[in-house]
Each structure stands twice: as structure tokens, then as C-alpha cells.
Amino acid sequence: MDALRVRGIEETYQAENGEITALEHISFEMQKGEFLSIVGPSGCGKSTLLSVIAGLLRPSAGEIFVNGEKITGISPHIGYMLQRDNLLDWRTIYKNVLFGLEVRKMKTPETLERAVSLLKTYGLYEFRDKYPAQLSGGMRQRAALIRTLAINPDILLLDEAFSALDYQTRLEVTEDVHRILKQENVTTLMVTHDIPESISMGDRIMILSPRPGRIREIIPVEFEDPARTPLSCRNSPKFGRYFDHIWKELASDGK
């Protein structure tokens, strides 16, 4: 069974100059634990697609299934991380990690135990009583990820989740996040404008056309080392070939 199945998604909205189609004929599947990077020109509907999958927008047409169950709104099966970490400055890291559980009314002895386990496993337990301002950008992003994973989502959506970080921190965080998501076996969709990031993180890369966003191509990403990491795969000759292919697709005016 597919972990995620997206069928015939279309999204239109009303603007001052008339109706605009943001997405058209979007269909794809994902397997459990797979990481799909989504790239495309600005305004092509990448973030709109994540909002539709998250249940924040109702599609004009189409259906979404998680583990075979049709999703018709905001779902406990889906976690969403935005561009900023959105940690609450007045709450400790531990209290921030619990925030999603509180909002969804999911605080139980079992979920609290999982939150503590995630903090210990991914190196933030000793900082649990610190406040966000006392942590580095990379540690804040890790805390935000743990907060999302604490609700135990089947699907994780990342919308430019690392773009607010400086370049070196961004490389370190993507290494960190990739390791965590593979260990937790979370099915992940990531929107990014960064082509190298899409290649280094993704098992597959979806290229969207200019608006209205359509799937132009989905590329499997395969490197020599099956245990590759985002940093290690950047040294492979294949990395440059993937980059050139995606760059040419994005530079093309054709749909």
C-alpha cells in the first residue's frame, strides 16, 4: 500500500484579474520512508501543493490518500514544518516539543515518553530546560523537527524549512535532518529552491512546470553508496549530472 497517494489534484483561486489555476493534474505516489524533493520556478504552486496535502487548502479537484485512507482536511497523520522554526520564545525546548501534542490533545504517558526519547536520541535532552534564544540556528531547527515528530506523523511536509539558515549551518542541518528522518522512517516531501539540496536529500525529485504547476518529470536519485548522506553524495560525479539535468528543465520555457 502506498504511504501517500495524490490523485488528480487541481487548485484554482479567484484573483482581481479573474480565476487563476495554480495546480493542474497532479498525481503521484510515495512509499513508506521515501523522501521526495519538489522543485520548480517561483510561483509554480510548490507551497500550494503542500498546503493542499496538509489539508490547509481544499483542492478544486482530486483526492489524497494516506495509508489508503482518504484525507479531507487537517489530519493527525501529517506533520508540517515551515520556513521558520516558529519556536515559542517563552517556552523551554521541552515545552516547545510538547506544543504540538497539546494543540492536538495528544498528551499521554506514551507520547510524553516518545518526546523525551526523541530529545535524548537526537542530542537535545541536556538542553531541554533552555529557551530558544539560547540555542544555535541548527539546534532550533532540530527542536522544531522533534516537535513535529513527537506527534508521530506518517507524512512530513517541509516547506523551505532550511532557507532561513546560513549556508554552513544549512549543510549541517540537512545532514542532521536526513539522518533523523531515515532513522524514523518518515515519508517526507520537501519543497526547496536549492537544486543541490533537492538532490542531496531526495530519493526522487519532482520537477514542476511554470504556473499552472504540472509534473514535468519525476527523477529517481541513485548514488553508488546506498548509505549515502547529503554531504557525501555531493562528491559523486552523478551529482553534477543531476544538477545539470534539473537546471536545464527549470531554465526551459516549455511546459
C-alpha positions as CSV (number, residue, x, y, z in Angstrom):
1,M,0.0,0.0,0.0
2,D,1.3,3.5,-0.8
3,A,2.1,5.7,2.2
4,L,0.8,8.7,0.2
5,R,-1.3,8.7,-3.0
6,V,-2.2,12.0,-4.7
7,R,-4.7,11.8,-7.5
8,G,-5.7,14.5,-10.0
9,I,-5.2,17.5,-7.7
10,E,-6.2,20.8,-9.2
11,E,-6.3,24.1,-7.4
12,T,-7.8,27.4,-8.7
13,Y,-8.4,30.6,-6.9
14,Q,-10.1,33.9,-7.6
15,A,-7.8,36.9,-8.2
16,E,-8.6,40.5,-9.2
17,N,-8.0,39.7,-12.8
18,G,-10.0,36.6,-12.8
19,E,-9.7,32.9,-12.0
20,I,-6.1,31.6,-11.7
21,T,-5.1,27.9,-11.9
22,A,-2.3,27.2,-9.5
23,L,-2.0,23.4,-10.0
24,E,-3.2,21.1,-12.7
25,H,-3.4,17.3,-13.0
26,I,-1.0,16.5,-10.1
27,S,-0.8,12.7,-9.4
28,F,1.9,10.7,-7.8
29,E,2.6,8.0,-5.1
30,M,5.1,7.6,-2.3
31,Q,6.3,4.6,-0.4
32,K,6.9,4.4,3.3
33,G,10.1,6.2,4.3
34,E,10.7,7.7,0.9
35,F,12.0,11.3,0.6
36,L,10.6,13.3,-2.3
37,S,12.1,16.7,-3.2
38,I,9.9,19.2,-5.1
39,V,11.5,21.9,-7.3
40,G,10.1,24.4,-9.8
41,P,10.1,28.0,-10.8
42,S,8.8,30.7,-8.4
43,G,5.0,30.8,-8.4
44,C,4.5,27.4,-9.8
45,G,2.5,26.1,-6.9
46,K,5.0,24.1,-4.8
47,S,3.9,25.5,-1.5
48,T,0.2,25.4,-2.6
49,L,0.7,21.7,-3.2
50,L,2.0,21.1,0.4
51,S,-0.9,23.2,1.8
52,V,-3.4,21.0,-0.1
53,I,-1.8,17.8,1.2
54,A,-1.7,19.3,4.7
55,G,-5.4,19.9,4.5
56,L,-5.0,23.7,4.9
57,L,-6.4,24.2,1.4
58,R,-9.3,22.3,-0.1
59,P,-8.4,21.3,-3.7
60,S,-10.7,22.3,-6.6
61,A,-10.5,18.7,-7.8
62,G,-8.7,15.5,-6.8
63,E,-8.1,13.2,-3.9
64,I,-5.4,12.5,-1.3
65,F,-4.9,9.2,0.5
66,V,-2.6,8.4,3.4
67,N,-2.1,4.7,4.0
68,G,-5.2,4.1,1.9
69,E,-7.4,6.5,4.0
70,K,-8.9,9.5,2.1
71,I,-7.8,12.8,3.7
72,T,-10.4,15.5,3.6
73,G,-8.9,18.1,5.9
74,I,-6.2,18.6,8.5
75,S,-5.0,15.1,9.5
76,P,-3.1,13.8,12.5
77,H,-1.2,11.6,10.1
78,I,0.5,14.7,8.6
79,G,3.2,17.0,10.1
80,Y,4.2,20.3,8.6
81,M,7.4,22.3,9.0
82,L,7.6,25.8,7.6
83,Q,10.4,28.1,6.7
84,R,10.9,29.4,10.2
85,D,11.2,27.2,13.2
86,N,8.3,29.0,15.0
87,L,9.5,28.0,18.4
88,L,7.8,29.9,21.2
89,D,10.4,32.1,22.9
90,W,8.7,32.0,26.3
91,R,8.7,28.2,26.4
92,T,11.6,25.9,27.2
93,I,12.7,23.5,24.5
94,Y,10.9,20.6,26.2
95,K,7.7,22.7,26.4
96,N,8.1,23.6,22.8
97,V,8.5,20.0,21.8
98,L,5.2,19.2,23.7
99,F,3.3,22.1,22.0
100,G,2.0,20.0,19.0
101,L,0.8,17.3,21.4
102,E,-1.0,19.9,23.4
103,V,-2.7,21.5,20.4
104,R,-3.8,18.1,19.1
105,K,-4.9,17.0,22.6
106,M,-2.5,14.0,22.3
107,K,-0.6,14.3,25.6
108,T,-0.5,10.8,27.1
109,P,2.2,9.0,29.1
110,E,3.2,7.2,25.8
111,T,3.5,10.4,23.8
112,L,5.4,12.2,26.5
113,E,7.8,9.2,26.7
114,R,8.3,9.4,22.9
115,A,9.1,13.2,23.2
116,V,11.7,12.6,25.8
117,S,13.1,9.7,23.8
118,L,13.4,11.9,20.7
119,L,15.2,14.6,22.7
120,K,17.7,12.0,24.0
121,T,18.2,10.3,20.7
122,Y,18.9,13.4,18.8
123,G,21.1,15.3,21.3
124,L,18.8,17.9,22.8
125,Y,17.8,16.3,26.1
126,E,20.5,18.2,28.0
127,F,19.1,21.5,26.5
128,R,15.5,20.7,27.4
129,D,15.3,23.5,30.0
130,K,16.9,26.1,27.8
131,Y,15.0,28.7,25.8
132,P,15.1,29.0,22.0
133,A,17.2,32.2,22.2
134,Q,19.9,30.2,23.9
135,L,20.3,27.7,21.1
136,S,22.0,27.9,17.7
137,G,20.0,28.1,14.5
138,G,20.8,24.4,13.8
139,M,19.7,23.3,17.2
140,R,16.5,25.3,17.0
141,Q,15.7,23.6,13.7
142,R,16.3,20.2,15.2
143,A,14.0,21.1,18.1
144,A,11.3,22.1,15.6
145,L,11.7,18.8,13.8
146,I,11.4,16.9,17.1
147,R,8.3,18.8,17.9
148,T,6.8,17.7,14.6
149,L,8.0,14.1,15.0
150,A,6.6,13.9,18.6
151,I,3.0,13.7,17.1
152,N,4.3,10.6,15.2
153,P,3.2,11.7,11.7
154,D,3.1,9.3,8.8
155,I,3.8,12.1,6.4
156,L,6.1,15.1,6.9
157,L,6.0,18.2,4.8
158,L,9.0,20.6,4.7
159,D,8.4,23.9,3.1
160,E,11.7,25.7,2.5
161,A,12.5,24.5,6.1
162,F,16.2,25.4,6.0
163,S,16.2,28.6,3.9
164,A,16.5,30.9,6.9
165,L,19.8,29.4,7.9
166,D,23.3,30.5,6.8
167,Y,25.0,28.2,4.2
168,Q,27.2,26.3,6.6
169,T,24.5,25.7,9.2
170,R,22.1,24.7,6.4
171,L,24.5,22.0,5.2
172,E,24.9,20.7,8.8
173,V,21.2,20.8,9.5
174,T,20.3,18.9,6.2
175,E,22.8,16.2,7.2
176,D,21.1,16.0,10.7
177,V,17.6,16.1,9.4
178,H,18.2,13.5,6.7
179,R,19.7,11.1,9.3
180,I,16.8,11.6,11.7
181,L,14.1,11.1,9.1
182,K,15.7,8.0,7.7
183,Q,16.1,6.5,11.2
184,E,12.4,7.3,12.0
185,N,11.4,6.0,8.5
186,V,9.1,9.1,7.9
187,T,7.7,9.6,4.4
188,T,8.8,13.2,3.6
189,L,8.0,15.8,0.9
190,M,10.3,18.8,0.8
191,V,9.8,22.0,-1.3
192,T,13.1,23.8,-2.0
193,H,14.5,26.3,-4.4
194,D,18.0,24.9,-3.8
195,I,18.8,22.3,-6.5
196,P,21.8,20.8,-4.7
197,E,19.7,20.4,-1.6
198,S,16.9,18.7,-3.6
199,I,19.5,16.2,-5.0
200,S,21.4,15.5,-1.7
201,M,18.2,14.9,0.3
202,G,15.8,13.3,-2.1
203,D,15.2,9.7,-3.2
204,R,13.3,11.2,-6.0
205,I,12.9,14.7,-7.4
206,M,9.7,16.1,-8.8
207,I,10.1,19.0,-11.2
208,L,7.0,21.2,-11.6
209,S,6.3,23.4,-14.7
210,P,5.6,27.2,-14.5
211,R,2.1,28.0,-13.4
212,P,-0.2,26.2,-13.7
213,G,2.0,23.7,-11.9
214,R,2.1,20.4,-13.6
215,I,4.5,17.5,-13.0
216,R,7.1,17.8,-15.7
217,E,9.2,14.9,-14.5
218,I,10.0,12.8,-11.5
219,I,13.6,11.7,-11.4
220,P,14.9,8.8,-9.3
221,V,18.1,9.7,-7.4
222,E,20.6,6.9,-7.2
223,F,24.2,7.1,-6.0
224,E,26.9,4.5,-5.7
225,D,26.8,4.3,-1.9
226,P,23.3,3.1,-0.7
227,A,24.2,4.6,2.7
228,R,25.0,8.0,1.3
229,T,24.4,11.2,3.2
230,P,23.6,14.7,1.9
231,L,27.2,15.7,2.2
232,S,28.9,12.6,0.9
233,C,26.8,12.4,-2.3
234,R,27.9,15.9,-3.3
235,N,31.3,14.4,-4.2
236,S,29.9,11.9,-6.7
237,P,30.2,12.6,-10.5
238,K,26.5,11.8,-10.7
239,F,25.7,14.8,-8.5
240,G,26.8,17.2,-11.3
241,R,24.8,15.3,-13.9
242,Y,21.6,15.5,-11.8
243,F,22.2,19.2,-11.3
244,D,22.7,19.9,-15.0
245,H,19.5,18.0,-15.9
246,I,17.4,19.8,-13.3
247,W,18.9,23.2,-14.2
248,K,18.1,22.7,-17.9
249,E,14.5,21.6,-17.1
250,L,13.9,24.7,-14.9
251,A,15.5,27.0,-17.4
252,S,13.3,25.7,-20.2
253,D,10.2,27.8,-21.0
254,G,8.3,24.8,-22.3
255,K,5.5,23.1,-20.3
